[in-house]
Amino acid sequence: MYESHMTAVGNVATAIEFKTSRSGVSAVRFRLASTVRRFDQREGWKDGHTNFLTVWAWRALADNLAASVSVGDPLVVRGQLRLREGEKEGKRFQSAELMASAAGHDLSRGTSAFVRRAQVKPALTTGSSGTPRTPVTARPGAESPWASAESPWDGAAAEASVPGQLPVP
């Protein structure tokens, strides 16, 4: 209820990493670079500090980001902010992650053409009686999800806790 939501504007800084969980849920992860710009009367626009966010997205948003976004693209991303602290190889670190609920190209910096994606219905397998059993989804990419101590996604429980997303059955 008291989550911090924010909108980040920046450029895609890394390739979009696409994965599919064991339960068939799509996920993407990438870095977004957001640079402060200031106007100086004598020198014009000057770049300031650059903030980097790790952006995570699931399900349809993940599918659409993977199909639509490339390194360098200007994006506007809305989601839940998560600040993390930890230690890796003896060094303390802090990271900022954005659990995306919406994203799109920054149209103040270029044009875009929207294409509605068709709904894909999963194929059903049938038992020996010929009745449908469980949905089967075929999706390109790795078959195992990200799951590590550094990852905000650790199995089905985490999948269900993503803001704005429905639980995985």
Backbone as a printed PyTorch tensor [residue, N CA C, xyz], in Angstrom:
tensor([[[  0.8070,  -1.1900,   0.0000],
         [  0.0000,   0.0000,   0.0000],
         [  0.8540,   1.2600,   0.0000]],

        [[  2.0250,   1.1950,   0.6260],
         [  2.8620,   2.3790,   0.7290],
         [  4.1020,   2.2680,  -0.1510]],

        [[  3.9700,   1.6500,  -1.2940],
         [  5.0940,   1.5060,  -2.2030],
         [  5.4320,   2.8480,  -2.8310]],

        [[  6.7070,   3.0200,  -3.1610],
         [  7.1470,   4.2340,  -3.8530],
         [  7.0850,   3.9850,  -5.3490]],

        [[  6.2330,   4.7320,  -6.0410],
         [  6.1490,   4.6310,  -7.4930],
         [  6.8140,   5.8490,  -8.1030]],

        [[  7.3750,   5.6580,  -9.2690],
         [  8.0350,   6.7730,  -9.9330],
         [  7.9790,   6.5900, -11.4400]],

        [[  8.2570,   7.6740, -12.1330],
         [  8.3970,   7.6490, -13.5810],
         [  9.8270,   8.0340, -13.8920]],

        [[ 10.5010,   7.2030, -14.6740],
         [ 11.8840,   7.4680, -15.0590],
         [ 11.9300,   7.7240, -16.5590]],

        [[ 12.7180,   8.7120, -16.9470],
         [ 12.9130,   9.0480, -18.3540],
         [ 14.3950,   8.8960, -18.6360]],

        [[ 14.7280,   8.1460, -19.6760],
         [ 16.1430,   7.9470, -19.9910],
         [ 16.3220,   7.1410, -21.2580]],

        [[ 17.5380,   6.6400, -21.4400],
         [ 17.8800,   5.8360, -22.6130],
         [ 18.2060,   4.4110, -22.1890]],

        [[ 17.8200,   3.4450, -23.0130],
         [ 18.1560,   2.0520, -22.7540],
         [ 19.6750,   1.9180, -22.8700]],

        [[ 20.3140,   1.4510, -21.7920],
         [ 21.7770,   1.4050, -21.7410],
         [ 22.3550,   0.0190, -22.0040]],

        [[ 21.5440,  -1.0270, -21.8670],
         [ 22.0230,  -2.3910, -22.1020],
         [ 21.0190,  -3.1400, -22.9670]],

        [[ 21.4640,  -4.2490, -23.5230],
         [ 20.5580,  -5.0890, -24.3010],
         [ 19.4370,  -5.6000, -23.3980]],

        [[ 18.2700,  -5.8040, -23.9820],
         [ 17.1290,  -6.3460, -23.2490],
         [ 17.3810,  -7.8390, -23.0450]],

        [[ 17.3950,  -8.2800, -21.7890],
         [ 17.5500,  -9.7030, -21.4830],
         [ 16.1590, -10.2970, -21.3080]],

        [[ 15.8180, -11.2820, -22.1260],
         [ 14.4980, -11.9100, -22.0920],
         [ 14.6310, -13.3260, -21.5510]],

        [[ 13.7740, -13.6760, -20.6040],
         [ 13.7510, -15.0320, -20.0460],
         [ 12.3030, -15.4730, -19.8970]],

        [[ 12.1100, -16.7770, -19.7780],
         [ 10.7990, -17.3390, -19.5000],
         [ 10.9240, -18.2360, -18.2790]],

        [[ 10.0420, -18.0690, -17.3110],
         [ 10.0950, -18.8870, -16.0930],
         [  9.6140, -20.3020, -16.3850]],

        [[  9.8340, -21.1850, -15.4250],
         [  9.3590, -22.5680, -15.5640],
         [  7.8450, -22.6160, -15.7320]],

        [[  7.1480, -21.6290, -15.1730],
         [  5.6840, -21.6140, -15.2920],
         [  5.2110, -20.8680, -16.5430]],

        [[  6.1540, -20.4360, -17.4000],
         [  5.7920, -19.8090, -18.6670],
         [  5.6310, -18.3050, -18.6310]],

        [[  6.0530, -17.6490, -17.5480],
         [  5.9250, -16.1990, -17.4270],
         [  7.1420, -15.5210, -18.0560]],

        [[  6.8880, -14.5960, -18.9760],
         [  7.9600, -13.8330, -19.6230],
         [  8.4970, -12.7790, -18.6700]],

        [[  9.7950, -12.5070, -18.7790],
         [ 10.4080, -11.4430, -17.9780],
         [ 11.5300, -10.8040, -18.7830]],

        [[ 11.7080,  -9.5040, -18.5960],
         [ 12.8610,  -8.8180, -19.1780],
         [ 13.5540,  -8.0080, -18.0950]],

        [[ 14.8430,  -7.7680, -18.3510],
         [ 15.6530,  -6.9370, -17.4690],
         [ 16.5850,  -6.1320, -18.3660]],

        [[ 16.7290,  -4.8330, -18.0530],
         [ 17.6770,  -3.9840, -18.7640],
         [ 18.0240,  -2.7980, -17.8900]],

        [[ 19.0520,  -2.0510, -18.2890],
         [ 19.4710,  -0.8620, -17.5500],
         [ 19.0100,   0.3710, -18.3060]],

        [[ 18.5180,   1.3450, -17.5550],
         [ 18.0650,   2.6220, -18.0950],
         [ 18.9820,   3.7070, -17.5410]],

        [[ 19.5520,   4.5150, -18.4330],
         [ 20.4280,   5.6210, -18.0270],
         [ 19.6480,   6.9200, -18.1230]],

        [[ 19.6420,   7.6730, -17.0320],
         [ 18.9240,   8.9430, -16.9820],
         [ 19.9030,  10.0400, -16.5750]],

        [[ 20.1780,  10.9590, -17.4990],
         [ 21.1680,  12.0100, -17.2660],
         [ 20.4830,  13.3460, -17.0400]],

        [[ 20.8710,  14.0130, -15.9550],
         [ 20.3680,  15.3530, -15.6500],
         [ 21.0010,  16.3210, -16.6420]],

        [[ 20.1790,  17.2170, -17.2220],
         [ 20.7080,  18.2350, -18.1390],
         [ 20.3510,  19.6020, -17.5920]],

        [[ 21.3000,  20.4950, -17.6530],
         [ 21.1200,  21.8660, -17.1600],
         [ 21.4810,  22.8460, -18.2600]],

        [[ 20.7660,  23.9760, -18.2780],
         [ 21.0700,  25.0080, -19.2660],
         [ 21.9760,  26.0500, -18.6350]],

        [[ 23.1080,  26.2900, -19.2640],
         [ 24.0760,  27.3000, -18.8310],
         [ 24.0100,  28.4430, -19.8410]],

        [[ 23.8180,  29.6800, -19.3650],
         [ 23.6790,  30.8490, -20.2550],
         [ 24.8640,  30.9830, -21.2130]],

        [[ 26.0570,  30.6550, -20.7530],
         [ 27.2580,  30.8250, -21.5870],
         [ 27.5470,  29.6300, -22.4800]],

        [[ 27.2750,  28.4190, -21.9820],
         [ 27.6940,  27.2200, -22.7150],
         [ 26.5380,  26.4020, -23.2810]],

        [[ 25.3050,  26.7950, -23.0190],
         [ 24.1590,  26.0310, -23.5080],
         [ 23.8790,  24.8320, -22.6110]],

        [[ 23.3050,  23.7870, -23.1820],
         [ 22.9360,  22.6030, -22.4100],
         [ 24.1740,  21.8120, -22.0200]],

        [[ 24.2200,  21.3950, -20.7550],
         [ 25.3370,  20.6050, -20.2390],
         [ 24.7930,  19.3700, -19.5290]],

        [[ 25.4630,  18.2460, -19.7400],
         [ 25.0910,  17.0200, -19.0410],
         [ 25.6110,  17.0450, -17.6180]],

        [[ 24.7960,  16.5430, -16.7090],
         [ 25.1880,  16.4150, -15.3090],
         [ 25.3860,  14.9480, -14.9710]],

        [[ 25.0210,  14.5830, -13.7620],
         [ 25.1790,  13.2150, -13.2670],
         [ 24.2200,  12.2680, -13.9960]],

        [[ 24.6680,  11.0260, -14.2390],
         [ 23.8200,   9.9990, -14.8360],
         [ 23.4340,   8.9800, -13.7750]],

        [[ 22.1380,   8.7300, -13.6430],
         [ 21.6260,   7.6820, -12.7530],
         [ 21.3020,   6.4590, -13.5930]],

        [[ 21.6120,   5.2850, -13.0690],
         [ 21.2970,   4.0340, -13.7520],
         [ 20.2970,   3.2490, -12.9190]],

        [[ 19.2200,   2.8000, -13.5640],
         [ 18.2050,   1.9650, -12.9270],
         [ 18.1750,   0.6200, -13.6340]],

        [[ 17.9970,  -0.4500, -12.8730],
         [ 17.7180,  -1.7490, -13.4770],
         [ 16.2090,  -1.8490, -13.5840]],

        [[ 15.7110,  -2.0400, -14.7870],
         [ 14.2650,  -2.1260, -15.0280],
         [ 13.8930,  -3.5940, -15.2030]],

        [[ 12.8460,  -4.0170, -14.5070],
         [ 12.2860,  -5.3640, -14.6150],
         [ 10.8510,  -5.2410, -15.1210]],

        [[ 10.4520,  -6.1530, -16.0060],
         [  9.0610,  -6.1870, -16.4750],
         [  8.6580,  -7.6410, -16.7000]],

        [[  7.3680,  -7.9210, -16.5540],
         [  6.8520,  -9.2770, -16.6820],
         [  5.6820,  -9.3200, -17.6600]],

        [[  5.3830, -10.5280, -18.0990],
         [  4.2220, -10.8820, -18.9080],
         [  4.1470, -10.0820, -20.2110]],

        [[  2.9850,  -9.5310, -20.5560],
         [  2.8000,  -8.8370, -21.8370],
         [  3.7480,  -7.6510, -21.9790]],

        [[  3.9800,  -6.9200, -20.8890],
         [  4.9110,  -5.7930, -20.9600],
         [  6.3060,  -6.2870, -21.3170]],

        [[  6.7220,  -7.4110, -20.7580],
         [  8.0320,  -7.9880, -21.0850],
         [  8.0950,  -8.3840, -22.5580]],

        [[  7.0570,  -9.0570, -23.0420],
         [  7.0130,  -9.4630, -24.4550],
         [  7.1240,  -8.2500, -25.3730]],

        [[  6.3530,  -7.2040, -25.0690],
         [  6.3260,  -6.0210, -25.9280],
         [  7.6220,  -5.2210, -25.8500]],

        [[  8.2330,  -5.1260, -24.6790],
         [  9.5280,  -4.4470, -24.5710],
         [ 10.5870,  -5.1880, -25.3780]],

        [[ 10.6100,  -6.5130, -25.2600],
         [ 11.6000,  -7.3060, -25.9920],
         [ 11.4500,  -7.1360, -27.5020]],

        [[ 10.2140,  -6.9640, -27.9740],
         [  9.9620,  -6.8270, -29.4070],
         [ 10.1240,  -5.3970, -29.9120]],

        [[ 10.1500,  -4.4090, -29.0110],
         [ 10.0630,  -3.0100, -29.4340],
         [ 11.2570,  -2.1380, -29.1010]],

        [[ 12.0990,  -2.5520, -28.1720],
         [ 13.1070,  -1.6460, -27.6190],
         [ 14.5160,  -2.1370, -27.9150]],

        [[ 15.3990,  -1.1860, -28.2190],
         [ 16.8110,  -1.4810, -28.4850],
         [ 17.6920,  -0.5520, -27.6670]],

        [[ 18.9620,  -0.9100, -27.5510],
         [ 19.9270,  -0.0620, -26.8500],
         [ 19.9230,   1.3270, -27.4790]],

        [[ 19.8810,   2.3570, -26.6440],
         [ 19.8910,   3.7390, -27.1030],
         [ 18.5220,   4.3660, -27.2410]],

        [[ 17.4630,   3.5480, -27.2630],
         [ 16.1080,   4.0940, -27.4000],
         [ 15.7470,   4.9480, -26.1840]],

        [[ 15.1130,   6.1180, -26.4200],
         [ 14.6270,   6.9250, -25.3000],
         [ 13.3000,   6.3480, -24.7960]],

        [[ 13.2140,   6.1150, -23.4770],
         [ 12.0170,   5.5100, -22.8910],
         [ 11.4930,   6.3280, -21.7210]],

        [[ 10.1960,   6.1610, -21.4810],
         [  9.5500,   6.6300, -20.2610],
         [  9.0280,   5.3640, -19.5880]],

        [[  9.4490,   5.1220, -18.3380],
         [  9.0660,   3.9000, -17.6270],
         [  8.4330,   4.2750, -16.2970]],

        [[  7.2910,   3.6690, -16.0080],
         [  6.5860,   3.8980, -14.7340],
         [  6.5830,   2.5930, -13.9640]],

        [[  6.8190,   2.6790, -12.6540],
         [  6.7890,   1.4620, -11.8580],
         [  7.1080,   1.6970, -10.4050]],

        [[  7.2870,   0.5980,  -9.6980],
         [  7.5860,   0.6360,  -8.2700],
         [  9.0950,   0.6640,  -8.0750]],

        [[  9.5580,   1.6340,  -7.3050],
         [ 10.9820,   1.7940,  -7.0270],
         [ 11.3890,   0.8830,  -5.8790]],

        [[ 12.5060,   0.1790,  -6.0660],
         [ 13.0840,  -0.6380,  -4.9970],
         [ 14.5570,  -0.2940,  -4.8740]],

        [[ 14.9430,   0.1900,  -3.7100],
         [ 16.3430,   0.4970,  -3.4310],
         [ 16.9210,  -0.6680,  -2.6450]],

        [[ 18.0730,  -1.1490,  -3.0860],
         [ 18.6830,  -2.3200,  -2.4590],
         [ 20.1050,  -2.0070,  -2.0280]],

        [[ 20.5070,  -2.6520,  -0.9450],
         [ 21.8880,  -2.5850,  -0.4760],
         [ 22.3810,  -4.0050,  -0.3170]],

        [[ 23.6690,  -4.2020,  -0.5230],
         [ 24.2190,  -5.5340,  -0.3680],
         [ 25.7280,  -5.5020,  -0.3570]],

        [[ 26.2830,  -6.7000,  -0.3970],
         [ 27.7310,  -6.8350,  -0.4320],
         [ 28.0750,  -7.8880,  -1.4660]],

        [[ 29.0390,  -7.5790,  -2.3190],
         [ 29.4730,  -8.5030,  -3.3540],
         [ 30.9880,  -8.4460,  -3.4200]],

        [[ 31.6030,  -9.6090,  -3.2910],
         [ 33.0640,  -9.7140,  -3.3200],
         [ 33.7080,  -8.7660,  -2.3130]],

        [[ 33.0990,  -8.6760,  -1.1320],
         [ 33.6510,  -7.8580,  -0.0580],
         [ 33.3910,  -6.3700,  -0.1650]],

        [[ 32.6680,  -5.9390,  -1.1740],
         [ 32.3840,  -4.5110,  -1.3520],
         [ 30.8960,  -4.2470,  -1.1850]],

        [[ 30.5610,  -3.1960,  -0.4520],
         [ 29.1740,  -2.7850,  -0.2760],
         [ 28.6870,  -2.1090,  -1.5550]],

        [[ 27.4160,  -2.3030,  -1.8800],
         [ 26.8490,  -1.6390,  -3.0490],
         [ 25.4110,  -1.2330,  -2.7670]],

        [[ 24.9340,  -0.2900,  -3.5620],
         [ 23.5370,   0.1220,  -3.5580],
         [ 23.0450,   0.0370,  -4.9950]],

        [[ 21.7970,  -0.3430,  -5.1590],
         [ 21.2240,  -0.3770,  -6.5020],
         [ 19.7860,   0.1250,  -6.4550]],

        [[ 19.3580,   0.6620,  -7.5700],
         [ 17.9800,   1.1310,  -7.7200],
         [ 17.3350,   0.3000,  -8.8180]],

        [[ 16.1800,  -0.2850,  -8.5020],
         [ 15.4660,  -1.1190,  -9.4570],
         [ 14.0570,  -0.5830,  -9.6300]],

        [[ 13.5560,  -0.6850, -10.8450],
         [ 12.2120,  -0.2250, -11.1540],
         [ 11.4110,  -1.4110, -11.6660]],

        [[ 10.3820,  -1.8170, -10.9170],
         [  9.4930,  -2.9000, -11.3130],
         [  8.4190,  -2.2720, -12.2020]],

        [[  8.6100,  -2.3510, -13.5020],
         [  7.8040,  -1.5910, -14.4590],
         [  6.3620,  -2.0770, -14.5290]],

        [[  5.4500,  -1.1200, -14.5660],
         [  4.0400,  -1.4140, -14.8140],
         [  3.6100,  -0.8540, -16.1710]],

        [[  4.3950,   0.0850, -16.7180],
         [  4.1260,   0.6530, -18.0430],
         [  5.4240,   1.2250, -18.6000]],

        [[  5.5480,   1.2110, -19.9200],
         [  6.7430,   1.7650, -20.5650],
         [  6.4050,   2.1160, -22.0060]],

        [[  7.1080,   3.0850, -22.5330],
         [  6.9200,   3.4590, -23.9280],
         [  8.0380,   4.3690, -24.3870]],

        [[  8.1390,   4.5280, -25.6930],
         [  9.1410,   5.4350, -26.2420],
         [  8.8230,   6.8730, -25.8390]],

        [[  9.8730,   7.6690, -25.6290],
         [  9.7310,   9.0820, -25.2800],
         [  9.4600,   9.8470, -26.5710]],

        [[  8.2050,  10.2130, -26.7970],
         [  7.8080,  10.8480, -28.0540],
         [  8.2320,  12.3030, -28.1480]],

        [[  8.8230,  12.8610, -27.1000],
         [  9.3960,  14.2060, -27.2110],
         [ 10.7330,  14.1510, -27.9500]],

        [[ 11.2430,  12.9340, -28.1660],
         [ 12.5450,  12.7750, -28.8090],
         [ 12.4810,  12.0170, -30.1290]],

        [[ 11.2930,  11.6620, -30.5810],
         [ 11.1630,  10.9470, -31.8440],
         [  9.7360,  10.4800, -32.0420]],

        [[  9.5080,   9.7670, -33.1350],
         [  8.1700,   9.2610, -33.4320],
         [  8.1290,   7.7580, -33.2130]],

        [[  6.9260,   7.2370, -33.1400],
         [  6.7320,   5.8140, -32.9280],
         [  5.4420,   5.4130, -33.6190]],

        [[  5.3100,   4.1570, -33.9740],
         [  4.0800,   3.6460, -34.5740],
         [  3.6000,   2.4750, -33.7270]],

        [[  2.3840,   2.5610, -33.2180],
         [  1.8430,   1.5310, -32.3420],
         [  1.2630,   0.3980, -33.1710]],

        [[  1.5850,  -0.8280, -32.8040],
         [  1.0270,  -2.0100, -33.4450],
         [  0.4660,  -2.8950, -32.3420]],

        [[ -0.8510,  -3.1030, -32.3690],
         [ -1.4820,  -3.9540, -31.3550],
         [ -1.1020,  -5.4020, -31.6370]],

        [[ -0.6380,  -6.0950, -30.5960],
         [ -0.2450,  -7.4970, -30.7470],
         [ -1.4700,  -8.3820, -30.6170]],

        [[ -1.5600,  -9.3780, -31.4630],
         [ -2.6760, -10.3190, -31.4080],
         [ -2.5500, -11.1780, -30.1620]],

        [[ -3.6740, -11.5220, -29.5680],
         [ -3.6720, -12.4190, -28.4170],
         [ -3.3200, -13.8160, -28.9040]],

        [[ -2.3610, -14.4320, -28.2620],
         [ -1.9680, -15.7920, -28.6050],
         [ -2.5430, -16.7220, -27.5530]],

        [[ -3.3480, -17.6840, -28.0040],
         [ -3.9220, -18.6370, -27.0670],
         [ -2.9940, -19.8460, -26.9980]],

        [[ -2.6390, -20.2950, -25.7830],
         [ -1.7420, -21.4350, -25.6620],
         [ -2.3940, -22.7080, -26.1730]],

        [[ -1.5810, -23.5780, -26.7570],
         [ -2.0720, -24.8680, -27.2250],
         [ -2.3720, -25.7320, -26.0090]],

        [[ -3.3370, -26.6190, -26.1370],
         [ -3.6720, -27.5060, -25.0290],
         [ -3.2090, -28.9100, -25.3570]],

        [[ -2.6320, -29.5760, -24.3710],
         [ -2.2890, -30.9800, -24.5590],
         [ -3.5140, -31.7920, -24.1870]],

        [[ -3.6030, -32.9820, -24.6970],
         [ -4.7550, -33.8160, -24.3640],
         [ -4.2780, -35.0910, -23.6930]],

        [[ -5.1070, -35.5730, -22.7820],
         [ -4.8230, -36.8310, -22.1040],
         [ -5.2500, -37.9900, -22.9820]],

        [[ -5.1310, -39.1920, -22.4640],
         [ -5.4880, -40.3790, -23.2450],
         [ -6.9720, -40.3880, -23.5960]],

        [[ -7.7900, -39.6800, -22.7990],
         [ -9.2220, -39.6330, -23.0810],
         [ -9.5610, -38.5800, -24.1360]],

        [[ -8.5430, -37.7780, -24.5450],
         [ -8.7850, -36.7400, -25.5380],
         [ -9.2350, -35.4250, -24.9380]],

        [[ -9.3190, -35.3440, -23.6060],
         [ -9.7360, -34.0990, -22.9630],
         [ -8.5300, -33.2010, -22.7050]],

        [[ -8.7270, -31.8790, -22.7880],
         [ -7.6160, -30.9560, -22.5370],
         [ -7.0870, -31.1030, -21.1110]],

        [[ -5.7630, -31.0180, -20.9670],
         [ -5.1510, -31.0960, -19.6380],
         [ -4.5570, -29.7560, -19.2480]],

        [[ -3.3730, -29.4850, -19.6720],
         [ -2.6890, -28.2690, -19.2280],
         [ -2.2360, -27.4570, -20.4250]],

        [[ -2.2260, -26.1340, -20.2890],
         [ -1.7440, -25.3040, -21.3800],
         [ -0.2470, -25.5020, -21.5960]],

        [[  0.1500, -25.4240, -22.8450],
         [  1.5650, -25.4990, -23.1960],
         [  1.9150, -24.2130, -23.9130]],

        [[  2.9300, -23.5250, -23.4590],
         [  3.3500, -22.3090, -24.1350],
         [  4.7240, -22.5310, -24.7210]],

        [[  4.8860, -22.1520, -25.9410],
         [  6.1920, -22.2370, -26.5940],
         [  6.7030, -20.8280, -26.7730]],

        [[  7.8600, -20.5590, -26.2390],
         [  8.4150, -19.2190, -26.2850],
         [  9.9140, -19.3170, -26.5110]],

        [[ 10.4880, -18.4820, -27.3850],
         [ 11.9290, -18.5400, -27.5950],
         [ 12.6780, -18.0570, -26.3600]],

        [[ 13.9340, -18.4690, -26.2450],
         [ 14.7710, -17.9740, -25.1460],
         [ 15.0600, -19.0550, -24.1330]],

        [[ 15.7200, -18.6740, -23.0830],
         [ 16.1310, -19.6100, -22.0470],
         [ 14.9180, -20.1900, -21.3370]],

        [[ 15.0790, -21.4210, -20.8490],
         [ 13.9580, -22.0690, -20.1940],
         [ 13.9530, -21.8870, -18.6830]],

        [[ 15.0370, -21.4110, -18.1050],
         [ 15.0490, -21.2240, -16.6540],
         [ 14.9340, -19.7490, -16.3160]],

        [[ 14.2500, -19.4200, -15.2230],
         [ 14.1070, -18.0140, -14.8530],
         [ 15.3630, -17.5060, -14.1750]],

        [[ 15.4380, -16.2030, -14.0340],
         [ 16.4950, -15.6430, -13.2100],
         [ 16.1380, -16.0100, -11.7870]],

        [[ 17.0700, -16.4860, -11.0530],
         [ 16.8230, -16.7670,  -9.6400],
         [ 18.1650, -16.7520,  -8.9340]],

        [[ 18.4420, -15.6720,  -8.2590],
         [ 19.6750, -15.5670,  -7.4930],
         [ 19.4150, -14.6940,  -6.2870]],

        [[ 20.3870, -14.6450,  -5.4030],
         [ 20.2380, -13.8250,  -4.2030],
         [ 20.1240, -12.3540,  -4.5570]],

        [[ 20.6620, -11.9460,  -5.7060],
         [ 20.6320, -10.5510,  -6.1110],
         [ 19.3860, -10.2100,  -6.9080]],

        [[ 18.5960, -11.2000,  -7.2630],
         [ 17.4460, -11.0020,  -8.1290],
         [ 16.1770, -10.7530,  -7.3230]],

        [[ 15.3590,  -9.7700,  -7.7470],
         [ 14.0820,  -9.5740,  -7.0740],
         [ 13.0690, -10.6370,  -7.4610]],

        [[ 13.4220, -11.4720,  -8.4370],
         [ 12.4990, -12.4900,  -8.8960],
         [ 13.0140, -13.8370,  -8.4550]],

        [[ 12.3240, -14.4850,  -7.5540],
         [ 12.7630, -15.7840,  -7.0620],
         [ 11.5730, -16.7250,  -7.0270]],

        [[ 11.1640, -17.1790,  -8.1980],
         [ 10.1040, -18.1670,  -8.2730],
         [  8.7110, -17.5840,  -8.3030]],

        [[  7.7230, -18.4600,  -8.1360],
         [  6.3190, -18.0810,  -8.2870],
         [  5.8590, -17.0680,  -7.2550]],

        [[  6.3760, -17.1320,  -6.0290],
         [  5.9460, -16.1760,  -5.0050],
         [  6.2910, -14.7620,  -5.4180]],

        [[  7.4780, -14.5760,  -5.9630],
         [  7.8780, -13.2460,  -6.4110],
         [  7.0870, -12.8310,  -7.6400]],

        [[  6.7860, -13.7830,  -8.5240],
         [  5.9990, -13.4530,  -9.7070],
         [  4.6610, -12.8660,  -9.3000]],

        [[  4.0580, -13.4120,  -8.2600],
         [  2.7440, -12.9620,  -7.8210],
         [  2.8050, -11.6200,  -7.1100]],

        [[  3.9910, -11.2070,  -6.6390],
         [  4.0790,  -9.9760,  -5.8630],
         [  4.4070,  -8.7510,  -6.6980]],

        [[  4.4990,  -8.8830,  -8.0060],
         [  4.8210,  -7.7480,  -8.8550],
         [  3.6280,  -6.8100,  -8.9030]],

        [[  3.8410,  -5.5060,  -8.6300],
         [  2.7250,  -4.5680,  -8.6210],
         [  2.0140,  -4.5340,  -9.9690]],

        [[  0.7050,  -4.5370,  -9.9410],
         [ -0.0760,  -4.4350, -11.1640],
         [ -0.1540,  -5.7240, -11.9590]],

        [[  0.3920,  -6.8070, -11.4370],
         [  0.3900,  -8.0740, -12.1580],
         [ -0.4920,  -9.0750, -11.4220]],

        [[ -1.0820,  -9.9770, -12.1610],
         [ -1.9260, -11.0010, -11.5640],
         [ -1.0760, -12.1810, -11.1230]],

        [[ -1.4770, -12.9000, -10.0820],
         [ -0.7230, -14.0740,  -9.6450],
         [ -0.6870, -15.1400, -10.7250]],

        [[  0.3690, -15.9130, -10.7320],
         [  0.5110, -17.0120, -11.6790],
         [ -0.2100, -18.2250, -11.1140]],

        [[ -1.0730, -18.8700, -11.9080],
         [ -1.8030, -20.0350, -11.3860],
         [ -0.8830, -21.2190, -11.1860]]])
